């Protein structure tokens, strides 16, 4: 990747932790193959000349590999600041893989790598001198299943990331940060009288909001959410969706979801990914305003997916 070693605090050379699993690529139905010719014919859409990339995520000619296998091919997209962008598409098309490249989580899988450019605030997150740990502070992530640290209290769960990456906090500073983060995740009222209790004792929806509070506490610019509601009941899902609408006033949010109704409810922009067939790379088929993607998409593959013909 090209290096842009700007002074945004991302320089360094730490290695990230090793992930234990790789998402399995699901086989597609025969109807997916009906769209193969169209997807194969889509050319990379060039980014406008002279675009202002400040406070935006700009992805240019991104190719993502697991070893020698090309998992996702030639992604070009712009993610606008302080908005919600949804990534949709059938299983195995690379949505979550693309999401993980936005904070360099993909590369910690053995043999995985990315080629191309991912810019945030005009700086290449994959620059040769950029510290991936610093990238992950700037670009937080919330996973599919709530994952509070089971042996930690609610209070300590919120502070876990901050303590890992910062100097010792004063008690008053820690108290203020916990309250601020829990208020931002709409959880403070529900847990303020039991902060010393284990985070694992909360309901599923509360645990997910606790994980969002933990991500917020390190003061990122971007929040990545990988199917954050897939393990939740409808009431908890609604609470998370309402929270996303509030958080987009302060953060750039990118969400992967299989729920097209959810994408329509929470996002301003939607990117549709698809795949020609098993063993083929995923591709970005179309990206546009969410209303247009669901009401008047330009590609037949997108029409087929949003109308339920495949996927």
Secondary structure, 3 states (H helix, E strand, C coil): CCCCCCCCCCECCCCCCCCCCCCCCCCCCHHHHHCHHHHHHCCCCCCCCCCCCCCCEEEEEEEEEECCEEEEEEEEEEECCCCEEEEEECCCCCHHHHHHHCCCCHHHCCCEEEEEEEEECCEECCCCCECHHHHHHHEEEECCCCCCCCCCEHHHHHHHHHHHHCCCCCHHHHHHHHHHHHHHCCCHHHHCCCCCCEHHHCCHHHHHHHHHHHHHHCCCCEEEEECCCCCCCHHHHHHHHHHHHHHCCCCEEEEECCCHHHHHHHCCEEEEEEECCCCCCEEEEEEEEHHHHHHCCCCHHHHHHHCCCCC
